Every structure is written in C-alpha cells, then in structure tokens.
C-alpha cells in the first residue's frame, strides 16, 4: 500500500508541475503572447512582461474588424477576423502602458481597453 501512495503522490506532483507555469498574459521568455480582440474586450486584458525582454504579441480578431493601438510603443495595427498579426516589443522601462481598439467596432467600443505591465 505504501508503494501505491508514493506513486499517487508522484503522479499528482507531476500533473501539478505540468499545469504550472505562467498565467495567461504572463509569457515565458520566448513564448508569444496571444491577445484576442472581440466585441468589446481584449483577452487577456492585462499582459505582464519583464523590462528588456523581447516579446512577440500574436493579435487576432475573433469577430469583426478591430485595431490594436499601443501608442507608447508606436503600435497601430489592423486586426482582421481570422487572421493573426504579429508585433514584437522590447520594453526598456517599467510601467503600465495602455492599449485600446482604435477602430469603431460597435456600441461597447469605448470600453475596449487593456494594458501591458512592464516590471
């Protein structure tokens, strides 16, 4: 019975380790950050990255035309439904940087915002 308990504990720990990792919006170094635009939100709404780390954002629209506008990084790109747009960032200062949809996409457009937190 002791062997069975050790096996079970090892299996649970292995499963937890496999499921651990960074939460959505907190990329592993080298992994792209996926941000999906949909009426009237971004998913995830907050992305946390480290200062000096190069990060690829993979931006998609889940429904209609949107525009991803991140002025502090000079990013202003169209997002067409079903297509992926890739943007590379290397933030050189910590802070909170806001992005928004810059293309009127319907009644809730004004609330379509998000942020990148650089630590």
KOLTOR-765191 format. One record per atom (N, C-alpha, C, O): atom name; chain; residue number from 1; z, y, x; residue in three letters. Coordinates in steps of 0.001 Angstrom, whole numbers, plus 500000, padded with zeros to 6 digits. Last residue first. Layout:
! residues N
("CA","A",NUM,(Z,Y,X),"Ala") ...
***
This chain:
! residues 119
("N","A",119,(484235,545064,507592),"Unk") ("CA","A",119,(485558,545033,508222),"Unk") ("C","A",119,(485463,545107,509713),"Unk") ("O","A",119,(486485,545092,510399),"Unk") ("N","A",118,(482542,546402,504950),"Unk") ("CA","A",118,(482409,546054,506367),"Unk") ("C","A",118,(483794,546167,507003),"Unk") ("O","A",118,(484434,547217,506958),"Unk") ("N","A",117,(481505,545606,501841),"Unk") ("CA","A",117,(482698,545979,502578),"Unk") ("C","A",117,(482513,545479,504010),"Unk") ("O","A",117,(482349,544282,504246),"Unk") ("N","A",116,(479257,546728,499553),"Unk") ("CA","A",116,(479371,545950,500768),"Unk") ("C","A",116,(480572,546488,501529),"Unk") ("O","A",116,(480648,547681,501826),"Unk") ("N","A",115,(479058,546634,495984),"Unk") ("CA","A",115,(479491,547222,497240),"Unk") ("C","A",115,(479481,546203,498358),"Unk") ("O","A",115,(479665,545003,498151),"Unk") ("N","A",114,(477326,547693,492967),"Unk") ("CA","A",114,(478036,546734,493805),"Unk") ("C","A",114,(478456,547405,495091),"Unk") ("O","A",114,(478240,548603,495274),"Unk") ("N","A",113,(476132,548228,489591),"Unk") ("CA","A",113,(476527,548671,490931),"Unk") ("C","A",113,(477225,547527,491670),"Unk") ("O","A",113,(477650,546539,491072),"Unk") ("N","A",112,(475213,549116,486753),"Unk") ("CA","A",112,(474728,548074,487641),"Unk") ("C","A",112,(474934,548499,489092),"Unk") ("O","A",112,(474038,549051,489731),"Unk") ("N","A",111,(475723,551005,484862),"Unk") ("CA","A",111,(476862,550257,485382),"Unk") ("C","A",111,(476479,549174,486373),"Unk") ("O","A",111,(477331,548392,486793),"Unk") ("N","A",110,(473249,551951,484051),"Unk") ("CA","A",110,(474127,552854,484801),"Unk") ("C","A",110,(475307,552115,485430),"Unk") ("O","A",110,(475838,552568,486444),"Unk") ("N","A",109,(472080,549857,482475),"Unk") ("CA","A",109,(471620,550148,483834),"Unk") ("C","A",109,(472622,550963,484651),"Unk") ("O","A",109,(472818,550683,485834),"Unk") ("N","A",108,(472378,549007,479890),"Unk") ("CA","A",108,(473534,548955,480772),"Unk") ("C","A",108,(473236,549291,482217),"Unk") ("O","A",108,(474060,549034,483096),"Unk") ("N","A",107,(469739,549308,478716),"Unk") ("CA","A",107,(470875,550066,478220),"Unk") ("C","A",107,(472079,550072,479171),"Unk") ("O","A",107,(472759,551095,479245),"Unk") ("N","A",106,(467349,548987,481453),"Unk") ("CA","A",106,(467857,548791,480095),"Unk") ("C","A",106,(469148,549551,479866),"Unk") ("O","A",106,(469590,550332,480709),"Unk") ("N","A",105,(466592,549596,483970),"Unk") ("CA","A",105,(466355,548224,483519),"Unk") ("C","A",105,(466927,547945,482135),"Unk") ("O","A",105,(466982,546795,481701),"Unk") ("N","A",104,(465355,551868,486178),"Unk") ("CA","A",104,(465941,551750,484842),"Unk") ("C","A",104,(465563,550398,484239),"Unk") ("O","A",104,(464389,550095,484026),"Unk") ("N","A",103,(466204,551269,489438),"Unk") ("CA","A",103,(465083,551195,488504),"Unk") ("C","A",103,(465676,550988,487113),"Unk") ("O","A",103,(466421,550033,486894),"Unk") ("N","A",102,(468215,550964,491180),"Unk") ("CA","A",102,(467585,552278,491165),"Unk") ("C","A",102,(466348,552297,490253),"Unk") ("O","A",102,(465549,553233,490300),"Unk") ("N","A",101,(471321,549529,491205),"Unk") ("CA","A",101,(469951,549353,490741),"Unk") ("C","A",101,(469361,550737,490568),"Unk") ("O","A",101,(469939,551586,489889),"Unk") ("N","A",100,(473256,550017,494229),"Unk") ("CA","A",100,(473018,550085,492791),"Unk") ("C","A",100,(471571,549726,492486),"Unk") ("O","A",100,(470725,549633,493375),"Unk") ("N","A",99,(476003,549968,496557),"Unk") ("CA","A",99,(474596,549784,496215),"Unk") ("C","A",99,(474483,549805,494692),"Unk") ("O","A",99,(475466,549635,493971),"Unk") ("N","A",98,(478282,551467,498872),"Unk") ("CA","A",98,(477891,551130,497504),"Unk") ("C","A",98,(476380,550953,497381),"Unk") ("O","A",98,(475593,551670,497999),"Unk") ("N","A",97,(480464,550441,501300),"Unk") ("CA","A",97,(479150,551026,501075),"Unk") ("C","A",97,(478624,550535,499729),"Unk") ("O","A",97,(478535,549332,499486),"Unk") ("N","A",96,(483330,550940,503094),"Unk") ("CA","A",96,(482812,550406,501841),"Unk") ("C","A",96,(481543,551178,501509),"Unk") ("O","A",96,(481545,552407,501445),"Unk") ("N","A",95,(483835,550121,506599),"Unk") ("CA","A",95,(483880,550968,505415),"Unk") ("C","A",95,(483374,550237,504193),"Unk") ("O","A",95,(483031,549057,504256),"Unk") ("N","A",94,(482995,550239,510115),"Unk") ("CA","A",94,(483678,549673,508954),"Unk") ("C","A",94,(483647,550653,507783),"Unk") ("O","A",94,(483456,551855,507964),"Unk") ("N","A",93,(479745,550269,511630),"Unk") ("CA","A",93,(481004,550948,511332),"Unk") ("C","A",93,(481665,550295,510121),"Unk") ("O","A",93,(480977,549849,509203),"Unk") ("N","A",92,(477394,548984,511895),"Unk") ("CA","A",92,(478058,549373,513140),"Unk") ("C","A",92,(479341,550155,512898),"Unk") ("O","A",92,(479959,550649,513842),"Unk") ("N","A",91,(475750,546241,510392),"Unk") ("CA","A",91,(476605,547419,510238),"Unk") ("C","A",91,(477363,547716,511524),"Unk") ("O","A",91,(477906,546814,512161),"Unk") ("N","A",90,(472795,545215,510187),"Unk") ("CA","A",90,(473777,545068,511255),"Unk") ("C","A",90,(474678,546302,511187),"Unk") ("O","A",90,(474405,547302,511851),"Unk") ("N","A",89,(470693,543495,507872),"Unk") ("CA","A",89,(471632,544575,508167),"Unk") ("C","A",89,(472472,544217,509382),"Unk") ("O","A",89,(472819,543053,509584),"Unk") ("N","A",88,(467598,542744,506401),"Unk") ("CA","A",88,(468534,542462,507489),"Unk") ("C","A",88,(469374,543694,507786),"Unk") ("O","A",88,(468848,544797,507935),"Unk") ("N","A",87,(466398,541373,503411),"Unk") ("CA","A",87,(466746,542597,504127),"Unk") ("C","A",87,(467770,542225,505187),"Unk") ("O","A",87,(468708,541477,504910),"Unk") ("N","A",86,(464007,539785,501400),"Unk") ("CA","A",86,(464995,539652,502470),"Unk") ("C","A",86,(465138,540982,503203),"Unk") ("O","A",86,(464153,541626,503565),"Unk") ("N","A",85,(463483,538859,498110),"Unk") ("CA","A",85,(463257,539908,499097),"Unk") ("C","A",85,(464368,539805,500123),"Unk") ("O","A",85,(465543,539743,499763),"Unk") ("N","A",84,(461974,536467,496072),"Unk") ("CA","A",84,(463085,536774,496954),"Unk") ("C","A",84,(462654,537832,497960),"Unk") ("O","A",84,(461598,537720,498583),"Unk") ("N","A",83,(461082,536331,492582),"Unk") ("CA","A",83,(460730,536488,493990),"Unk") ("C","A",83,(461980,536830,494793),"Unk") ("O","A",83,(462928,537410,494264),"Unk") ("N","A",82,(461856,536288,489909),"Unk") ("CA","A",82,(461388,535052,490523),"Unk") ("C","A",82,(461013,535152,491989),"Unk") ("O","A",82,(460655,534140,492593),"Unk") ("N","A",81,(461109,539674,489304),"Unk") ("CA","A",81,(461634,538411,488798),"Unk") ("C","A",81,(461006,537209,489506),"Unk") ("O","A",81,(459790,537132,489674),"Unk") ("N","A",80,(461393,541828,492131),"Unk") ("CA","A",80,(460566,541296,491054),"Unk") ("C","A",80,(461137,539951,490599),"Unk") ("O","A",80,(461602,539170,491429),"Unk") ("N","A",79,(462829,544537,493351),"Unk") ("CA","A",79,(463131,543129,493108),"Unk") ("C","A",79,(462352,542678,491889),"Unk") ("O","A",79,(462624,543097,490764),"Unk") ("N","A",78,(462183,546941,495890),"Unk") ("CA","A",78,(461936,546424,494552),"Unk") ("C","A",78,(462282,544943,494494),"Unk") ("O","A",78,(462061,544196,495448),"Unk") ("N","A",77,(464557,548659,497956),"Unk") ("CA","A",77,(463517,547645,497772),"Unk") ("C","A",77,(463419,547214,496308),"Unk") ("O","A",77,(464418,547134,495592),"Unk") ("N","A",76,(465959,550404,500183),"Unk") ("CA","A",76,(465459,550740,498857),"Unk") ("C","A",76,(464283,549811,498593),"Unk") ("O","A",76,(463148,550122,498954),"Unk") ("N","A",75,(468217,551229,502688),"Unk") ("CA","A",75,(467563,550130,501969),"Unk") ("C","A",75,(467218,550586,500556),"Unk") ("O","A",75,(468073,551088,499826),"Unk") ("N","A",74,(469766,552737,504442),"Unk") ("CA","A",74,(468343,553035,504304),"Unk") ("C","A",74,(467560,551945,503585),"Unk") ("O","A",74,(466371,551758,503845),"Unk") ("N","A",73,(472415,552370,504386),"Unk") ("CA","A",73,(471675,551542,505333),"Unk") ("C","A",73,(470173,551754,505234),"Unk") ("O","A",73,(469396,551038,505866),"Unk") ("N","A",72,(473266,554038,502400),"Unk") ("CA","A",72,(473910,554166,503712),"Unk") ("C","A",72,(473220,553342,504794),"Unk") ("O","A",72,(473418,553587,505984),"Unk") ("N","A",71,(471828,553213,500057),"Unk") ("CA","A",71,(471414,554386,500829),"Unk") ("C","A",71,(472031,554489,502217),"Unk") ("O","A",71,(471377,554984,503135),"Unk") ("N","A",70,(470612,550779,498641),"Unk") ("CA","A",70,(471785,550827,499512),"Unk") ("C","A",70,(471564,551976,500489),"Unk") ("O","A",70,(471157,551747,501628),"Unk") ("N","A",69,(469210,549505,495857),"Unk") ("CA","A",69,(469313,550750,496595),"Unk") ("C","A",69,(470657,550800,497317),"Unk") ("O","A",69,(471710,550858,496682),"Unk") ("N","A",68,(466967,547443,494412),"Unk") ("CA","A",68,(468216,547403,495181),"Unk") ("C","A",68,(468246,548616,496099),"Unk") ("O","A",68,(467420,548746,497002),"Unk") ("N","A",67,(465711,547381,491227),"Unk") ("CA","A",67,(465508,547973,492545),"Unk") ("C","A",67,(466861,548046,493235),"Unk") ("O","A",67,(467799,548643,492706),"Unk") ("N","A",66,(464092,545073,488962),"Unk") ("CA","A",66,(465237,545866,489415),"Unk") ("C","A",66,(464859,546486,490755),"Unk") ("O","A",66,(463825,546160,491338),"Unk") ("N","A",65,(462456,543586,486264),"Unk") ("CA","A",65,(462308,544378,487492),"Unk") ("C","A",65,(463592,545168,487741),"Unk") ("O","A",65,(464108,545841,486848),"Unk") ("N","A",64,(464438,540853,484894),"Unk") ("CA","A",64,(463430,541907,484823),"Unk") ("C","A",64,(463342,542615,486171),"Unk") ("O","A",64,(464070,542279,487106),"Unk") ("N","A",63,(465844,538324,485914),"Unk") ("CA","A",63,(465282,538585,484596),"Unk") ("C","A",63,(464144,539601,484588),"Unk") ("O","A",63,(463001,539242,484304),"Unk") ("N","A",62,(466903,537966,488398),"Unk") ("CA","A",62,(466957,536818,487500),"Unk") ("C","A",62,(466243,537058,486176),"Unk") ("O","A",62,(466051,536125,485396),"Unk") ("N","A",61,(465796,538883,491536),"Unk") ("CA","A",61,(465996,539322,490159),"Unk") ("C","A",61,(465928,538091,489268),"Unk") ("O","A",61,(465008,537279,489374),"Unk") ("N","A",60,(467335,538707,494792),"Unk") ("CA","A",60,(466454,538192,493743),"Unk") ("C","A",60,(466775,538866,492421),"Unk") ("O","A",60,(467884,539357,492212),"Unk") ("N","A",59,(467729,538888,498277),"Unk") ("CA","A",59,(467854,539566,496996),"Unk") ("C","A",59,(466849,539003,495997),"Unk") ("O","A",59,(465669,538841,496307),"Unk") ("N","A",58,(469489,538065,500904),"Unk") ("CA","A",58,(468399,537494,500115),"Unk") ("C","A",58,(468598,537985,498688),"Unk") ("O","A",58,(469513,537554,497986),"Unk") ("N","A",57,(470313,539679,503836),"Unk") ("CA","A",57,(470526,539666,502396),"Unk") ("C","A",57,(469296,539067,501753),"Unk") ("O","A",57,(468177,539506,502020),"Unk") ("N","A",56,(471498,538675,506900),"Unk") ("CA","A",56,(470303,538722,506058),"Unk") ("C","A",56,(470747,538685,504604),"Unk") ("O","A",56,(471465,537776,504187),"Unk") ("N","A",55,(473373,540366,509327),"Unk") ("CA","A",55,(473383,539594,508088),"Unk") ("C","A",55,(472053,539777,507373),"Unk") ("O","A",55,(471546,540892,507255),"Unk") ("N","A",54,(474993,540679,512364),"Unk") ("CA","A",54,(473707,540787,511670),"Unk") ("C","A",54,(473713,539832,510481),"Unk") ("O","A",54,(474018,538648,510618),"Unk") ("N","A",53,(477992,542332,512971),"Unk") ("CA","A",53,(477367,541051,512648),"Unk") ("C","A",53,(476060,541294,511901),"Unk") ("O","A",53,(476031,542032,510916),"Unk") ("N","A",52,(479237,544772,513225),"Unk") ("CA","A",52,(478465,544269,514352),"Unk") ("C","A",52,(477773,542943,514119),"Unk") ("O","A",52,(477036,542473,514986),"Unk") ("N","A",51,(481864,543983,511022),"Unk") ("CA","A",51,(481188,545009,511811),"Unk") ("C","A",51,(480476,544359,512992),"Unk") ("O","A",51,(481039,543503,513674),"Unk") ("N","A",50,(481383,541399,508631),"Unk") ("CA","A",50,(482063,541913,509812),"Unk") ("C","A",50,(481208,542952,510526),"Unk") ("O","A",50,(479989,542816,510620),"Unk") ("N","A",49,(481410,541694,505033),"Unk") ("CA","A",49,(480826,541263,506311),"Unk") ("C","A",49,(481590,541931,507449),"Unk") ("O","A",49,(482335,542891,507250),"Unk") ("N","A",48,(481492,540974,501645),"Unk") ("CA","A",48,(482293,541382,502799),"Unk") ("C","A",48,(481665,540821,504061),"Unk") ("O","A",48,(481413,539620,504155),"Unk") ("N","A",47,(480285,542134,498603),"Unk") ("CA","A",47,(479981,541313,499772),"Unk") ("C","A",47,(480805,541859,500932),"Unk") ("O","A",47,(480816,543066,501176),"Unk") ("N","A",46,(480504,542180,495125),"Unk") ("CA","A",46,(481077,542633,496393),"Unk") ("C","A",46,(480754,541629,497483),"Unk") ("O","A",46,(480928,540423,497306),"Unk") ("N","A",45,(479221,540944,493042),"Unk") ("CA","A",45,(479237,542408,493054),"Unk") ("C","A",45,(479779,542992,494357),"Unk") ("O","A",45,(479544,544162,494661),"Unk") ("N","A",44,(476954,538198,493835),"Unk") ("CA","A",44,(478280,538761,493624),"Unk") ("C","A",44,(478238,540286,493673),"Unk") ("O","A",44,(477331,540863,494272),"Unk") ("N","A",43,(475324,539781,491321),"Unk") ("CA","A",43,(476189,538625,491544),"Unk") ("C","A",43,(475970,538096,492948),"Unk") ("O","A",43,(474888,537585,493237),"Unk") ("N","A",42,(475191,542766,489468),"Unk") ("CA","A",42,(474816,542040,490674),"Unk") ("C","A",42,(475813,540904,490850),"Unk") ("O","A",42,(477000,541053,490561),"Unk") ("N","A",41,(474129,543615,486105),"Unk") ("CA","A",41,(475105,543384,487165),"Unk") ("C","A",41,(474443,542763,488382),"Unk") ("O","A",41,(473303,542302,488334),"Unk") ("N","A",40,(473219,543345,483430),"Unk") ("CA","A",40,(473321,544619,484085),"Unk") ("C","A",40,(474385,544521,485159),"Unk") ("O","A",40,(475392,545229,485139),"Unk") ("N","A",39,(470422,541810,484285),"Unk") ("CA","A",39,(470898,542869,483397),"Unk") ("C","A",39,(472359,542598,483069),"Unk") ("O","A",39,(472633,541587,482422),"Unk") ("N","A",38,(470726,540959,487739),"Unk") ("CA","A",38,(470437,540577,486355),"Unk") ("C","A",38,(471002,541658,485458),"Unk") ("O","A",38,(471954,542345,485828),"Unk") ("N","A",37,(470271,539989,491038),"Unk") ("CA","A",37,(470309,541090,490082),"Unk") ("C","A",37,(469962,540537,488714),"Unk") ("O","A",37,(469027,539751,488558),"Unk") ("N","A",36,(472039,538221,493467),"Unk") ("CA","A",36,(471141,538130,492323),"Unk") ("C","A",36,(471357,539324,491409),"Unk") ("O","A",36,(472491,539639,491047),"Unk") ("N","A",35,(472209,537701,496833),"Unk") ("CA","A",35,(472644,538608,495780),"Unk") ("C","A",35,(471590,538556,494676),"Unk") ("O","A",35,(470409,538810,494913),"Unk") ("N","A",34,(473239,535760,499474),"Unk") ("CA","A",34,(472369,535804,498310),"Unk") ("C","A",34,(472986,536701,497258),"Unk") ("O","A",34,(474127,536503,496839),"Unk") ("N","A",33,(473172,536029,502844),"Unk") ("CA","A",33,(473972,536388,501679),"Unk") ("C","A",33,(473009,536518,500518),"Unk") ("O","A",33,(472065,537306,500575),"Unk") ("N","A",32,(472499,533419,505228),"Unk") ("CA","A",32,(472085,534562,504412),"Unk") ("C","A",32,(473061,534789,503256),"Unk") ("O","A",32,(473689,533853,502761),"Unk") ("N","A",31,(474425,532740,508132),"Unk") ("CA","A",31,(474018,532325,506797),"Unk") ("C","A",31,(473572,533549,505997),"Unk") ("O","A",31,(474202,534603,506080),"Unk") ("N","A",30,(475331,533885,510477),"Unk") ("CA","A",30,(474030,533235,510493),"Unk") ("C","A",30,(473546,532786,509127),"Unk") ("O","A",30,(472364,532478,508972),"Unk") ("N","A",29,(478672,533380,509685),"Unk") ("CA","A",29,(477739,534023,510606),"Unk") ("C","A",29,(476445,533213,510643),"Unk") ("O","A",29,(476473,531996,510820),"Unk") ("N","A",28,(479129,533103,506191),"Unk") ("CA","A",28,(479336,532552,507519),"Unk") ("C","A",28,(478334,533244,508421),"Unk") ("O","A",28,(477263,533650,507969),"Unk") ("N","A",27,(479823,535855,503930),"Unk") ("CA","A",27,(478933,534932,504624),"Unk") ("C","A",27,(479512,534360,505905),"Unk") ("O","A",27,(480275,535017,506613),"Unk") ("N","A",26,(480997,536321,501075),"Unk") ("CA","A",26,(481622,536382,502390),"Unk") ("C","A",26,(480881,535408,503291),"Unk") ("O","A",26,(481277,534248,503401),"Unk") ("N","A",25,(479763,535806,498709),"Unk") ("CA","A",25,(479787,537188,499146),"Unk") ("C","A",25,(480484,537398,500477),"Unk") ("O","A",25,(480561,538526,500965),"Unk") ("N","A",24,(481905,533202,497760),"Unk") ("CA","A",24,(480633,533887,497579),"Unk") ("C","A",24,(480752,535355,497990),"Unk") ("O","A",24,(481719,536039,497655),"Unk") ("N","A",23,(484152,532357,500508),"Unk") ("CA","A",23,(483872,532580,499100),"Unk") ("C","A",23,(482507,533250,498964),"Unk") ("O","A",23,(481996,533807,499935),"Unk") ("N","A",22,(483744,530053,503167),"Unk") ("CA","A",22,(483828,531412,502666),"Unk") ("C","A",22,(483485,531473,501195),"Unk") ("O","A",22,(482635,530730,500705),"Unk") ("N","A",21,(485628,527037,503171),"Unk") ("CA","A",21,(484579,527920,503676),"Unk") ("C","A",21,(484727,529257,503008),"Unk") ("O","A",21,(485735,529539,502359),"Unk") ("N","A",20,(485904,523881,501495),"Unk") ("CA","A",20,(486439,525144,502003),"Unk") ("C","A",20,(485301,525972,502539),"Unk") ("O","A",20,(484133,525623,502367),"Unk") ("N","A",19,(484794,521487,500951),"Unk") ("CA","A",19,(484666,522516,499927),"Unk") ("C","A",19,(485170,523866,500395),"Unk") ("O","A",19,(484895,524886,499764),"Unk") ("N","A",18,(485456,520030,503206),"Unk") ("CA","A",18,(484039,520191,502872),"Unk") ("C","A",18,(483832,521310,501857),"Unk") ("O","A",18,(482816,522005,501894),"Unk") ("N","A",17,(488238,520074,503039),"Unk") ("CA","A",17,(487575,520710,504181),"Unk") ("C","A",17,(486108,520961,503876),"Unk") ("O","A",17,(485570,522003,504252),"Unk") ("N","A",16,(488615,518585,500700),"Unk") ("CA","A",16,(489028,519983,500756),"Unk") ("C","A",16,(488349,520722,501903),"Unk") ("O","A",16,(487933,521870,501746),"Unk") ("N","A",15,(487634,516105,501589),"Unk") ("CA","A",15,(486988,516794,500473),"Unk") ("C","A",15,(487347,518273,500476),"Unk") ("O","A",15,(486479,519123,500277),"Unk") ("N","A",14,(489487,515508,503571),"Unk") ("CA","A",14,(488068,515647,503914),"Unk") ("C","A",14,(487316,516410,502828),"Unk") ("O","A",14,(486469,517254,503119),"Unk") ("N","A",13,(491832,515312,502034),"Unk") ("CA","A",13,(491714,516345,503060),"Unk") ("C","A",13,(490267,516562,503470),"Unk") ("O","A",13,(489861,517703,503695),"Unk") ("N","A",12,(491162,513057,500458),"Unk") ("CA","A",12,(491420,514353,499819),"Unk") ("C","A",12,(491270,515483,500835),"Unk") ("O","A",12,(490651,516504,500536),"Unk") ("N","A",11,(490931,511077,502450),"Unk") ("CA","A",11,(489780,511405,501597),"Unk") ("C","A",11,(489955,512771,500945),"Unk") ("O","A",11,(489009,513557,500883),"Unk") ("N","A",10,(493528,511034,503468),"Unk") ("CA","A",10,(492418,511410,504345),"Unk") ("C","A",10,(491197,511805,503529),"Unk") ("O","A",10,(490502,512761,503874),"Unk") ("N","A",9,(494889,510127,501177),"Unk") ("CA","A",9,(495205,511446,501748),"Unk") ("C","A",9,(494072,511924,502650),"Unk") ("O","A",9,(493695,513095,502600),"Unk") ("N","A",8,(493722,507572,500914),"Unk") ("CA","A",8,(493579,508556,499851),"Unk") ("C","A",8,(493833,509964,500389),"Unk") ("O","A",8,(493079,510889,500089),"Unk") ("N","A",7,(494574,506382,503300),"Unk") ("CA","A",7,(493144,506514,503027),"Unk") ("C","A",7,(492906,507593,501975),"Unk") ("O","A",7,(492010,508425,502116),"Unk") ("N","A",6,(497316,506407,502892),"Unk") ("CA","A",6,(496745,507160,504007),"Unk") ("C","A",6,(495256,507393,503795),"Unk") ("O","A",6,(494742,508476,504077),"Unk") ("N","A",5,(497484,504715,500665),"Unk") ("CA","A",5,(497942,506095,500552),"Unk") ("C","A",5,(497367,506953,501669),"Unk") ("O","A",5,(496972,508095,501434),"Unk") ("N","A",4,(496522,502302,501761),"Unk") ("CA","A",4,(495824,502930,500642),"Unk") ("C","A",4,(496210,504389,500484),"Unk") ("O","A",4,(495351,505223,500198),"Unk") ("N","A",3,(498492,501738,503671),"Unk") ("CA","A",3,(497121,501993,504106),"Unk") ("C","A",3,(496341,502724,503021),"Unk") ("O","A",3,(495589,503654,503312),"Unk") ("N","A",2,(500674,501216,501997),"Unk") ("CA","A",2,(500718,502390,502871),"Unk") ("C","A",2,(499323,502742,503357),"Unk") ("O","A",2,(498989,503923,503453),"Unk") ("N","A",1,(500000,498802,500805),"Unk") ("CA","A",1,(500000,500000,500000),"Unk") ("C","A",1,(500000,501271,500854),"Unk") ("O","A",1,(499399,502278,500480),"Unk") 
***
